[in-house]
């Protein structure tokens, strides 16, 4: 995977998971669908995924700057 794709995936994943972590939209959607019992486990999944995508973005930008110089 080239550097530009890594940066795009990292930024879009970070934005998506940050949106899910900071808004109750996912809780409302789970309630509508009938999966409200799973809302207790959201922190165990969303926060590590957010950290992963932030790390991926940092790695991709570091790799991009390393190849540019």
N, CA, C and O atoms as a Tripos MOL2 file, in Angstrom:
@<TRIPOS>MOLECULE
protein
  276   275    69     0     0
PROTEIN
NO_CHARGES

@<TRIPOS>ATOM
      1 N           0.8560   -1.1680    0.0000 N.3       1 UNK1
      2 CA          0.0000    0.0000    0.0000 C.3       1 UNK1
      3 C           0.9000    1.2280    0.0000 C.2       1 UNK1
      4 O           1.8260    1.3270    0.8050 O.2       1 UNK1
      5 N           0.6300    2.1490   -0.8900 N.am      2 UNK2
      6 CA          1.4880    3.3320   -0.9520 C.3       2 UNK2
      7 C           1.1250    4.3340    0.1410 C.2       2 UNK2
      8 O           0.1120    4.1930    0.8260 O.2       2 UNK2
      9 N           1.9690    5.3390    0.2840 N.am      3 UNK3
     10 CA          1.8270    6.2950    1.3870 C.3       3 UNK3
     11 C           0.5350    7.0880    1.3310 C.2       3 UNK3
     12 O          -0.0840    7.3290    2.3670 O.2       3 UNK3
     13 N           0.1160    7.4970    0.1410 N.am      4 UNK4
     14 CA         -1.1080    8.2970    0.0400 C.3       4 UNK4
     15 C          -2.3290    7.4980    0.4710 C.2       4 UNK4
     16 O          -3.2230    8.0390    1.1230 O.2       4 UNK4
     17 N          -2.3790    6.2200    0.1170 N.am      5 UNK5
     18 CA         -3.5090    5.3920    0.5400 C.3       5 UNK5
     19 C          -3.5030    5.1960    2.0490 C.2       5 UNK5
     20 O          -4.5610    5.2070    2.6780 O.2       5 UNK5
     21 N          -2.3140    5.0170    2.6400 N.am      6 UNK6
     22 CA         -2.2290    4.8810    4.0900 C.3       6 UNK6
     23 C          -2.7240    6.1370    4.7910 C.2       6 UNK6
     24 O          -3.4440    6.0520    5.7860 O.2       6 UNK6
     25 N          -2.3460    7.2870    4.2830 N.am      7 UNK7
     26 CA         -2.7820    8.5440    4.8950 C.3       7 UNK7
     27 C          -4.2920    8.6980    4.7720 C.2       7 UNK7
     28 O          -4.9520    9.1030    5.7280 O.2       7 UNK7
     29 N          -4.8430    8.3800    3.6080 N.am      8 UNK8
     30 CA         -6.2910    8.5000    3.4080 C.3       8 UNK8
     31 C          -7.0490    7.5470    4.3200 C.2       8 UNK8
     32 O          -8.0380    7.9380    4.9400 O.2       8 UNK8
     33 N          -6.5910    6.2930    4.4100 N.am      9 UNK9
     34 CA         -7.2520    5.3190    5.2840 C.3       9 UNK9
     35 C          -7.1330    5.7450    6.7350 C.2       9 UNK9
     36 O          -8.0980    5.6400    7.4920 O.2       9 UNK9
     37 N          -5.9700    6.2220    7.1320 N.am     10 UNK10
     38 CA         -5.7710    6.6510    8.5120 C.3      10 UNK10
     39 C          -6.6400    7.8300    8.8970 C.2      10 UNK10
     40 O          -7.2520    7.8260    9.9650 O.2      10 UNK10
     41 N          -6.7010    8.8270    8.0520 N.am     11 UNK11
     42 CA         -7.5020   10.0140    8.3610 C.3      11 UNK11
     43 C          -8.9910    9.6980    8.3460 C.2      11 UNK11
     44 O          -9.7300   10.1440    9.2240 O.2      11 UNK11
     45 N          -9.4370    8.9300    7.3540 N.am     12 UNK12
     46 CA        -10.8710    8.6130    7.3000 C.3      12 UNK12
     47 C         -11.2800    7.7070    8.4530 C.2      12 UNK12
     48 O         -12.3580    7.8860    9.0190 O.2      12 UNK12
     49 N         -10.4530    6.7510    8.8100 N.am     13 UNK13
     50 CA        -10.7640    5.8980    9.9590 C.3      13 UNK13
     51 C         -10.7690    6.6730   11.2590 C.2      13 UNK13
     52 O         -11.6330    6.4630   12.1100 O.2      13 UNK13
     53 N          -9.8040    7.5710   11.4160 N.am     14 UNK14
     54 CA         -9.7560    8.4090   12.6120 C.3      14 UNK14
     55 C         -10.9910    9.2900   12.7110 C.2      14 UNK14
     56 O         -11.5790    9.4180   13.7850 O.2      14 UNK14
     57 N         -11.3830    9.8910   11.6110 N.am     15 UNK15
     58 CA        -12.5720   10.7510   11.6220 C.3      15 UNK15
     59 C         -13.8260    9.9520   11.9430 C.2      15 UNK15
     60 O         -14.6670   10.4050   12.7190 O.2      15 UNK15
     61 N         -13.9590    8.7710   11.3550 N.am     16 UNK16
     62 CA        -15.1420    7.9490   11.6000 C.3      16 UNK16
     63 C         -15.2320    7.5190   13.0530 C.2      16 UNK16
     64 O         -16.2880    7.6560   13.6710 O.2      16 UNK16
     65 N         -14.1420    6.9990   13.6130 N.am     17 UNK17
     66 CA        -14.1870    6.5270   14.9850 C.3      17 UNK17
     67 C         -14.2410    7.6690   15.9890 C.2      17 UNK17
     68 O         -14.8040    7.4970   17.0700 O.2      17 UNK17
     69 N         -13.6800    8.8200   15.6710 N.am     18 UNK18
     70 CA        -13.8270    9.9790   16.5500 C.3      18 UNK18
     71 C         -15.2750   10.4360   16.5720 C.2      18 UNK18
     72 O         -15.7930   10.8180   17.6210 O.2      18 UNK18
     73 N         -15.9260   10.3990   15.4250 N.am     19 UNK19
     74 CA        -17.3380   10.7600   15.3550 C.3      19 UNK19
     75 C         -18.1800    9.7930   16.1830 C.2      19 UNK19
     76 O         -19.1090   10.2100   16.8740 O.2      19 UNK19
     77 N         -17.8590    8.5250   16.1140 N.am     20 UNK20
     78 CA        -18.6090    7.5300   16.8890 C.3      20 UNK20
     79 C         -18.3510    7.6650   18.3850 C.2      20 UNK20
     80 O         -19.2490    7.4220   19.1920 O.2      20 UNK20
     81 N         -17.1490    8.0470   18.7590 N.am     21 UNK21
     82 CA        -16.8280    8.1560   20.1850 C.3      21 UNK21
     83 C         -17.4350    9.3970   20.8230 C.2      21 UNK21
     84 O         -17.8200    9.3670   21.9910 O.2      21 UNK21
     85 N         -17.5230   10.4690   20.0800 N.am     22 UNK22
     86 CA        -17.9280   11.7290   20.6780 C.3      22 UNK22
     87 C         -19.3850   12.0930   20.4430 C.2      22 UNK22
     88 O         -19.8220   13.1600   20.8750 O.2      22 UNK22
     89 N         -20.1300   11.2640   19.7910 N.am     23 UNK23
     90 CA        -21.5510   11.5230   19.6060 C.3      23 UNK23
     91 C         -22.3440   10.2960   20.0130 C.2      23 UNK23
     92 O         -21.8610    9.1730   19.8770 O.2      23 UNK23
     93 N         -23.5280   10.4910   20.5000 N.am     24 UNK24
     94 CA        -24.3520    9.3480   20.8980 C.3      24 UNK24
     95 C         -25.1180    8.7260   19.7350 C.2      24 UNK24
     96 O         -26.0600    7.9640   19.9500 O.2      24 UNK24
     97 N         -24.7260    9.0390   18.5240 N.am     25 UNK25
     98 CA        -25.4300    8.5220   17.3570 C.3      25 UNK25
     99 C         -25.4290    6.9980   17.3160 C.2      25 UNK25
    100 O         -26.4510    6.3890   17.0000 O.2      25 UNK25
    101 N         -24.3100    6.3850   17.6270 N.am     26 UNK26
    102 CA        -24.2290    4.9290   17.5890 C.3      26 UNK26
    103 C         -25.1290    4.2970   18.6460 C.2      26 UNK26
    104 O         -25.7220    3.2450   18.4050 O.2      26 UNK26
    105 N         -25.2350    4.9180   19.7980 N.am     27 UNK27
    106 CA        -26.1120    4.4030   20.8520 C.3      27 UNK27
    107 C         -27.5660    4.4680   20.4050 C.2      27 UNK27
    108 O         -28.3290    3.5310   20.6390 O.2      27 UNK27
    109 N         -27.9480    5.5510   19.7730 N.am     28 UNK28
    110 CA        -29.3210    5.6960   19.2780 C.3      28 UNK28
    111 C         -29.5990    4.6690   18.1890 C.2      28 UNK28
    112 O         -30.6630    4.0500   18.1780 O.2      28 UNK28
    113 N         -28.6540    4.4830   17.2780 N.am     29 UNK29
    114 CA        -28.8420    3.4960   16.2160 C.3      29 UNK29
    115 C         -28.9470    2.0820   16.7710 C.2      29 UNK29
    116 O         -29.7780    1.2980   16.3120 O.2      29 UNK29
    117 N         -28.1200    1.7490   17.7460 N.am     30 UNK30
    118 CA        -28.2290    0.4230   18.3660 C.3      30 UNK30
    119 C         -29.5730    0.2550   19.0610 C.2      30 UNK30
    120 O         -30.1500   -0.8320   19.0350 O.2      30 UNK30
    121 N         -30.0790    1.3160   19.6790 N.am     31 UNK31
    122 CA        -31.3850    1.2530   20.3280 C.3      31 UNK31
    123 C         -32.5100    1.0400   19.3390 C.2      31 UNK31
    124 O         -33.4520    0.2970   19.6150 O.2      31 UNK31
    125 N         -32.4200    1.6860   18.1940 N.am     32 UNK32
    126 CA        -33.4480    1.5280   17.1630 C.3      32 UNK32
    127 C         -33.4390    0.1120   16.6090 C.2      32 UNK32
    128 O         -34.4960   -0.4820   16.3940 O.2      32 UNK32
    129 N         -32.2500   -0.4290   16.3770 N.am     33 UNK33
    130 CA        -32.1280   -1.7610   15.7860 C.3      33 UNK33
    131 C         -32.4240   -2.8530   16.8130 C.2      33 UNK33
    132 O         -32.7500   -3.9790   16.4360 O.2      33 UNK33
    133 N         -32.3190   -2.5430   18.0830 N.am     34 UNK34
    134 CA        -32.5810   -3.5300   19.1200 C.3      34 UNK34
    135 C         -31.3210   -4.1330   19.7010 C.2      34 UNK34
    136 O         -31.3830   -5.1610   20.3770 O.2      34 UNK34
    137 N         -30.1890   -3.5200   19.4550 N.am     35 UNK35
    138 CA        -28.9180   -4.0130   19.9740 C.3      35 UNK35
    139 C         -28.3970   -3.1410   21.1100 C.2      35 UNK35
    140 O         -27.1870   -2.9850   21.2730 O.2      35 UNK35
    141 N         -29.2930   -2.5820   21.8780 N.am     36 UNK36
    142 CA        -28.8800   -1.6490   22.9280 C.3      36 UNK36
    143 C         -28.0690   -2.3310   24.0220 C.2      36 UNK36
    144 O         -27.3800   -1.6480   24.7800 O.2      36 UNK36
    145 N         -28.1290   -3.6490   24.1270 N.am     37 UNK37
    146 CA        -27.3120   -4.3530   25.1140 C.3      37 UNK37
    147 C         -25.8260   -4.2520   24.7800 C.2      37 UNK37
    148 O         -24.9840   -4.4130   25.6630 O.2      37 UNK37
    149 N         -25.4970   -3.9910   23.5290 N.am     38 UNK38
    150 CA        -24.0970   -3.8960   23.1130 C.3      38 UNK38
    151 C         -23.4800   -2.5320   23.3850 C.2      38 UNK38
    152 O         -22.2700   -2.3700   23.2280 O.2      38 UNK38
    153 N         -24.2690   -1.5580   23.7850 N.am     39 UNK39
    154 CA        -23.7270   -0.2120   23.9900 C.3      39 UNK39
    155 C         -22.7360   -0.1540   25.1440 C.2      39 UNK39
    156 O         -21.9000    0.7480   25.1890 O.2      39 UNK39
    157 N         -22.8100   -1.0830   26.0650 N.am     40 UNK40
    158 CA        -21.8430   -1.1220   27.1540 C.3      40 UNK40
    159 C         -20.4470   -1.4890   26.6930 C.2      40 UNK40
    160 O         -19.4660   -1.1630   27.3630 O.2      40 UNK40
    161 N         -20.3450   -2.1590   25.5660 N.am     41 UNK41
    162 CA        -19.0550   -2.6000   25.0510 C.3      41 UNK41
    163 C         -18.4550   -1.6500   24.0200 C.2      41 UNK41
    164 O         -17.3830   -1.9300   23.4840 O.2      41 UNK41
    165 N         -19.1140   -0.5470   23.7350 N.am     42 UNK42
    166 CA        -18.6220    0.3710   22.7020 C.3      42 UNK42
    167 C         -17.2540    0.9520   23.0510 C.2      42 UNK42
    168 O         -16.4060    1.1060   22.1720 O.2      42 UNK42
    169 N         -17.0360    1.2740   24.3130 N.am     43 UNK43
    170 CA        -15.7520    1.8540   24.7080 C.3      43 UNK43
    171 C         -14.6070    0.8740   24.5090 C.2      43 UNK43
    172 O         -13.4820    1.2830   24.2230 O.2      43 UNK43
    173 N         -14.8830   -0.4150   24.6580 N.am     44 UNK44
    174 CA        -13.8380   -1.4180   24.4880 C.3      44 UNK44
    175 C         -13.4370   -1.6000   23.0290 C.2      44 UNK44
    176 O         -12.3550   -2.1160   22.7480 O.2      44 UNK44
    177 N         -14.2770   -1.1920   22.1130 N.am     45 UNK45
    178 CA        -13.9960   -1.3500   20.6870 C.3      45 UNK45
    179 C         -13.6130   -0.0240   20.0420 C.2      45 UNK45
    180 O         -12.6360    0.0380   19.2950 O.2      45 UNK45
    181 N         -14.3590    1.0270   20.3150 N.am     46 UNK46
    182 CA        -14.1630    2.2890   19.6050 C.3      46 UNK46
    183 C         -12.8820    3.0150   19.9990 C.2      46 UNK46
    184 O         -12.1880    3.5450   19.1310 O.2      46 UNK46
    185 N         -12.5570    3.0530   21.2700 N.am     47 UNK47
    186 CA        -11.3530    3.7770   21.6840 C.3      47 UNK47
    187 C         -10.0710    3.1150   21.1750 C.2      47 UNK47
    188 O          -9.1930    3.8270   20.6890 O.2      47 UNK47
    189 N          -9.9180    1.7780   21.2630 N.am     48 UNK48
    190 CA         -8.7220    1.1750   20.6510 C.3      48 UNK48
    191 C          -8.6700    1.3640   19.1360 C.2      48 UNK48
    192 O          -7.5910    1.5530   18.5740 O.2      48 UNK48
    193 N          -9.8200    1.3150   18.4730 N.am     49 UNK49
    194 CA         -9.8320    1.5400   17.0240 C.3      49 UNK49
    195 C          -9.4260    2.9720   16.7080 C.2      49 UNK49
    196 O          -8.7040    3.2060   15.7380 O.2      49 UNK49
    197 N          -9.8730    3.9290   17.5040 N.am     50 UNK50
    198 CA         -9.4820    5.3260   17.3130 C.3      50 UNK50
    199 C          -7.9780    5.4900   17.4950 C.2      50 UNK50
    200 O          -7.3270    6.1750   16.7060 O.2      50 UNK50
    201 N          -7.4300    4.8720   18.5190 N.am     51 UNK51
    202 CA         -5.9890    4.9420   18.7620 C.3      51 UNK51
    203 C          -5.2170    4.2910   17.6160 C.2      51 UNK51
    204 O          -4.1750    4.7990   17.2030 O.2      51 UNK51
    205 N          -5.7260    3.1660   17.0980 N.am     52 UNK52
    206 CA         -5.0820    2.4940   15.9700 C.3      52 UNK52
    207 C          -5.0350    3.3920   14.7420 C.2      52 UNK52
    208 O          -3.9910    3.5050   14.0990 O.2      52 UNK52
    209 N          -6.1480    4.0290   14.4090 N.am     53 UNK53
    210 CA         -6.1780    4.8670   13.2130 C.3      53 UNK53
    211 C          -5.3670    6.1460   13.3810 C.2      53 UNK53
    212 O          -4.8080    6.6450   12.4050 O.2      53 UNK53
    213 N          -5.2920    6.6810   14.5760 N.am     54 UNK54
    214 CA         -4.4100    7.8280   14.8160 C.3      54 UNK54
    215 C          -2.9610    7.4050   14.6150 C.2      54 UNK54
    216 O          -2.1770    8.1240   13.9960 O.2      54 UNK54
    217 N          -2.6110    6.2370   15.1420 N.am     55 UNK55
    218 CA         -1.2600    5.7130   14.9390 C.3      55 UNK55
    219 C          -0.9520    5.4450   13.4770 C.2      55 UNK55
    220 O           0.1560    5.7190   13.0150 O.2      55 UNK55
    221 N          -1.9210    4.9120   12.7440 N.am     56 UNK56
    222 CA         -1.7380    4.6580   11.3190 C.3      56 UNK56
    223 C          -1.5120    5.9560   10.5520 C.2      56 UNK56
    224 O          -0.6830    6.0040    9.6450 O.2      56 UNK56
    225 N          -2.2380    6.9970   10.9090 N.am     57 UNK57
    226 CA         -2.0590    8.2960   10.2630 C.3      57 UNK57
    227 C          -0.6740    8.8680   10.5570 C.2      57 UNK57
    228 O          -0.0150    9.3930    9.6590 O.2      57 UNK57
    229 N          -0.2410    8.7700   11.7900 N.am     58 UNK58
    230 CA          1.0870    9.2690   12.1560 C.3      58 UNK58
    231 C           2.1710    8.4790   11.4290 C.2      58 UNK58
    232 O           3.1260    9.0600   10.9150 O.2      58 UNK58
    233 N           2.0260    7.1590   11.3870 N.am     59 UNK59
    234 CA          3.0040    6.3190   10.6870 C.3      59 UNK59
    235 C           3.0600    6.6420    9.1980 C.2      59 UNK59
    236 O           4.1430    6.7470    8.6230 O.2      59 UNK59
    237 N           1.9060    6.7990    8.5790 N.am     60 UNK60
    238 CA          1.8670    7.0840    7.1410 C.3      60 UNK60
    239 C           2.4710    8.4460    6.8340 C.2      60 UNK60
    240 O           3.1910    8.5910    5.8460 O.2      60 UNK60
    241 N           2.1910    9.4390    7.6580 N.am     61 UNK61
    242 CA          2.7690   10.7630    7.4040 C.3      61 UNK61
    243 C           4.2740   10.7550    7.6590 C.2      61 UNK61
    244 O           5.0190   11.4350    6.9530 O.2      61 UNK61
    245 N           4.7320   10.0000    8.6510 N.am     62 UNK62
    246 CA          6.1670    9.8700    8.9050 C.3      62 UNK62
    247 C           6.8520    9.1680    7.7390 C.2      62 UNK62
    248 O           7.9240    9.5830    7.2970 O.2      62 UNK62
    249 N           6.2330    8.1130    7.2500 N.am     63 UNK63
    250 CA          6.7880    7.3670    6.1150 C.3      63 UNK63
    251 C           6.8040    8.2350    4.8520 C.2      63 UNK63
    252 O           7.7410    8.1750    4.0560 O.2      63 UNK63
    253 N           5.7610    9.0330    4.6850 N.am     64 UNK64
    254 CA          5.6880    9.9280    3.5240 C.3      64 UNK64
    255 C           6.7840   10.9950    3.5870 C.2      64 UNK64
    256 O           7.4230   11.2860    2.5760 O.2      64 UNK64
    257 N           6.9970   11.5670    4.7510 N.am     65 UNK65
    258 CA          8.0320   12.5970    4.8830 C.3      65 UNK65
    259 C           9.4290   11.9930    4.7630 C.2      65 UNK65
    260 O          10.3540   12.6580    4.2970 O.2      65 UNK65
    261 N           9.5860   10.7530    5.1760 N.am     66 UNK66
    262 CA         10.8830   10.0830    5.0760 C.3      66 UNK66
    263 C          11.2470    9.8270    3.6120 C.2      66 UNK66
    264 O          12.4070    9.9820    3.2290 O.2      66 UNK66
    265 N          10.2760    9.4400    2.7970 N.am     67 UNK67
    266 CA         10.5330    9.1830    1.3830 C.3      67 UNK67
    267 C          10.6990   10.4790    0.5960 C.2      67 UNK67
    268 O          11.4070   10.5030   -0.4110 O.2      67 UNK67
    269 N          10.0660   11.5410    1.0380 N.am     68 UNK68
    270 CA         10.1590   12.8200    0.3250 C.3      68 UNK68
    271 C          11.5360   13.4480    0.4640 C.2      68 UNK68
    272 O          12.0030   14.1390   -0.4410 O.2      68 UNK68
    273 N          12.1840   13.2080    1.5970 N.am     69 UNK69
    274 CA         13.4830   13.8560    1.8250 C.3      69 UNK69
    275 C          14.6480   13.0320    1.3600 C.2      69 UNK69
    276 O          15.7960   13.4570    1.4920 O.2      69 UNK69
@<TRIPOS>BOND
     1     1     2 1
     2     2     3 1
     3     3     4 2
     4     3     5 am
     5     5     6 1
     6     6     7 1
     7     7     8 2
     8     7     9 am
     9     9    10 1
    10    10    11 1
    11    11    12 2
    12    11    13 am
    13    13    14 1
    14    14    15 1
    15    15    16 2
    16    15    17 am
    17    17    18 1
    18    18    19 1
    19    19    20 2
    20    19    21 am
    21    21    22 1
    22    22    23 1
    23    23    24 2
    24    23    25 am
    25    25    26 1
    26    26    27 1
    27    27    28 2
    28    27    29 am
    29    29    30 1
    30    30    31 1
    31    31    32 2
    32    31    33 am
    33    33    34 1
    34    34    35 1
    35    35    36 2
    36    35    37 am
    37    37    38 1
    38    38    39 1
    39    39    40 2
    40    39    41 am
    41    41    42 1
    42    42    43 1
    43    43    44 2
    44    43    45 am
    45    45    46 1
    46    46    47 1
    47    47    48 2
    48    47    49 am
    49    49    50 1
    50    50    51 1
    51    51    52 2
    52    51    53 am
    53    53    54 1
    54    54    55 1
    55    55    56 2
    56    55    57 am
    57    57    58 1
    58    58    59 1
    59    59    60 2
    60    59    61 am
    61    61    62 1
    62    62    63 1
    63    63    64 2
    64    63    65 am
    65    65    66 1
    66    66    67 1
    67    67    68 2
    68    67    69 am
    69    69    70 1
    70    70    71 1
    71    71    72 2
    72    71    73 am
    73    73    74 1
    74    74    75 1
    75    75    76 2
    76    75    77 am
    77    77    78 1
    78    78    79 1
    79    79    80 2
    80    79    81 am
    81    81    82 1
    82    82    83 1
    83    83    84 2
    84    83    85 am
    85    85    86 1
    86    86    87 1
    87    87    88 2
    88    87    89 am
    89    89    90 1
    90    90    91 1
    91    91    92 2
    92    91    93 am
    93    93    94 1
    94    94    95 1
    95    95    96 2
    96    95    97 am
    97    97    98 1
    98    98    99 1
    99    99   100 2
   100    99   101 am
   101   101   102 1
   102   102   103 1
   103   103   104 2
   104   103   105 am
   105   105   106 1
   106   106   107 1
   107   107   108 2
   108   107   109 am
   109   109   110 1
   110   110   111 1
   111   111   112 2
   112   111   113 am
   113   113   114 1
   114   114   115 1
   115   115   116 2
   116   115   117 am
   117   117   118 1
   118   118   119 1
   119   119   120 2
   120   119   121 am
   121   121   122 1
   122   122   123 1
   123   123   124 2
   124   123   125 am
   125   125   126 1
   126   126   127 1
   127   127   128 2
   128   127   129 am
   129   129   130 1
   130   130   131 1
   131   131   132 2
   132   131   133 am
   133   133   134 1
   134   134   135 1
   135   135   136 2
   136   135   137 am
   137   137   138 1
   138   138   139 1
   139   139   140 2
   140   139   141 am
   141   141   142 1
   142   142   143 1
   143   143   144 2
   144   143   145 am
   145   145   146 1
   146   146   147 1
   147   147   148 2
   148   147   149 am
   149   149   150 1
   150   150   151 1
   151   151   152 2
   152   151   153 am
   153   153   154 1
   154   154   155 1
   155   155   156 2
   156   155   157 am
   157   157   158 1
   158   158   159 1
   159   159   160 2
   160   159   161 am
   161   161   162 1
   162   162   163 1
   163   163   164 2
   164   163   165 am
   165   165   166 1
   166   166   167 1
   167   167   168 2
   168   167   169 am
   169   169   170 1
   170   170   171 1
   171   171   172 2
   172   171   173 am
   173   173   174 1
   174   174   175 1
   175   175   176 2
   176   175   177 am
   177   177   178 1
   178   178   179 1
   179   179   180 2
   180   179   181 am
   181   181   182 1
   182   182   183 1
   183   183   184 2
   184   183   185 am
   185   185   186 1
   186   186   187 1
   187   187   188 2
   188   187   189 am
   189   189   190 1
   190   190   191 1
   191   191   192 2
   192   191   193 am
   193   193   194 1
   194   194   195 1
   195   195   196 2
   196   195   197 am
   197   197   198 1
   198   198   199 1
   199   199   200 2
   200   199   201 am
   201   201   202 1
   202   202   203 1
   203   203   204 2
   204   203   205 am
   205   205   206 1
   206   206   207 1
   207   207   208 2
   208   207   209 am
   209   209   210 1
   210   210   211 1
   211   211   212 2
   212   211   213 am
   213   213   214 1
   214   214   215 1
   215   215   216 2
   216   215   217 am
   217   217   218 1
   218   218   219 1
   219   219   220 2
   220   219   221 am
   221   221   222 1
   222   222   223 1
   223   223   224 2
   224   223   225 am
   225   225   226 1
   226   226   227 1
   227   227   228 2
   228   227   229 am
   229   229   230 1
   230   230   231 1
   231   231   232 2
   232   231   233 am
   233   233   234 1
   234   234   235 1
   235   235   236 2
   236   235   237 am
   237   237   238 1
   238   238   239 1
   239   239   240 2
   240   239   241 am
   241   241   242 1
   242   242   243 1
   243   243   244 2
   244   243   245 am
   245   245   246 1
   246   246   247 1
   247   247   248 2
   248   247   249 am
   249   249   250 1
   250   250   251 1
   251   251   252 2
   252   251   253 am
   253   253   254 1
   254   254   255 1
   255   255   256 2
   256   255   257 am
   257   257   258 1
   258   258   259 1
   259   259   260 2
   260   259   261 am
   261   261   262 1
   262   262   263 1
   263   263   264 2
   264   263   265 am
   265   265   266 1
   266   266   267 1
   267   267   268 2
   268   267   269 am
   269   269   270 1
   270   270   271 1
   271   271   272 2
   272   271   273 am
   273   273   274 1
   274   274   275 1
   275   275   276 2
@<TRIPOS>SUBSTRUCTURE
     1 UNK1         2 RESIDUE 1 A UNK
     2 UNK2         6 RESIDUE 1 A UNK
     3 UNK3        10 RESIDUE 1 A UNK
     4 UNK4        14 RESIDUE 1 A UNK
     5 UNK5        18 RESIDUE 1 A UNK
     6 UNK6        22 RESIDUE 1 A UNK
     7 UNK7        26 RESIDUE 1 A UNK
     8 UNK8        30 RESIDUE 1 A UNK
     9 UNK9        34 RESIDUE 1 A UNK
    10 UNK10       38 RESIDUE 1 A UNK
    11 UNK11       42 RESIDUE 1 A UNK
    12 UNK12       46 RESIDUE 1 A UNK
    13 UNK13       50 RESIDUE 1 A UNK
    14 UNK14       54 RESIDUE 1 A UNK
    15 UNK15       58 RESIDUE 1 A UNK
    16 UNK16       62 RESIDUE 1 A UNK
    17 UNK17       66 RESIDUE 1 A UNK
    18 UNK18       70 RESIDUE 1 A UNK
    19 UNK19       74 RESIDUE 1 A UNK
    20 UNK20       78 RESIDUE 1 A UNK
    21 UNK21       82 RESIDUE 1 A UNK
    22 UNK22       86 RESIDUE 1 A UNK
    23 UNK23       90 RESIDUE 1 A UNK
    24 UNK24       94 RESIDUE 1 A UNK
    25 UNK25       98 RESIDUE 1 A UNK
    26 UNK26      102 RESIDUE 1 A UNK
    27 UNK27      106 RESIDUE 1 A UNK
    28 UNK28      110 RESIDUE 1 A UNK
    29 UNK29      114 RESIDUE 1 A UNK
    30 UNK30      118 RESIDUE 1 A UNK
    31 UNK31      122 RESIDUE 1 A UNK
    32 UNK32      126 RESIDUE 1 A UNK
    33 UNK33      130 RESIDUE 1 A UNK
    34 UNK34      134 RESIDUE 1 A UNK
    35 UNK35      138 RESIDUE 1 A UNK
    36 UNK36      142 RESIDUE 1 A UNK
    37 UNK37      146 RESIDUE 1 A UNK
    38 UNK38      150 RESIDUE 1 A UNK
    39 UNK39      154 RESIDUE 1 A UNK
    40 UNK40      158 RESIDUE 1 A UNK
    41 UNK41      162 RESIDUE 1 A UNK
    42 UNK42      166 RESIDUE 1 A UNK
    43 UNK43      170 RESIDUE 1 A UNK
    44 UNK44      174 RESIDUE 1 A UNK
    45 UNK45      178 RESIDUE 1 A UNK
    46 UNK46      182 RESIDUE 1 A UNK
    47 UNK47      186 RESIDUE 1 A UNK
    48 UNK48      190 RESIDUE 1 A UNK
    49 UNK49      194 RESIDUE 1 A UNK
    50 UNK50      198 RESIDUE 1 A UNK
    51 UNK51      202 RESIDUE 1 A UNK
    52 UNK52      206 RESIDUE 1 A UNK
    53 UNK53      210 RESIDUE 1 A UNK
    54 UNK54      214 RESIDUE 1 A UNK
    55 UNK55      218 RESIDUE 1 A UNK
    56 UNK56      222 RESIDUE 1 A UNK
    57 UNK57      226 RESIDUE 1 A UNK
    58 UNK58      230 RESIDUE 1 A UNK
    59 UNK59      234 RESIDUE 1 A UNK
    60 UNK60      238 RESIDUE 1 A UNK
    61 UNK61      242 RESIDUE 1 A UNK
    62 UNK62      246 RESIDUE 1 A UNK
    63 UNK63      250 RESIDUE 1 A UNK
    64 UNK64      254 RESIDUE 1 A UNK
    65 UNK65      258 RESIDUE 1 A UNK
    66 UNK66      262 RESIDUE 1 A UNK
    67 UNK67      266 RESIDUE 1 A UNK
    68 UNK68      270 RESIDUE 1 A UNK
    69 UNK69      274 RESIDUE 1 A UNK
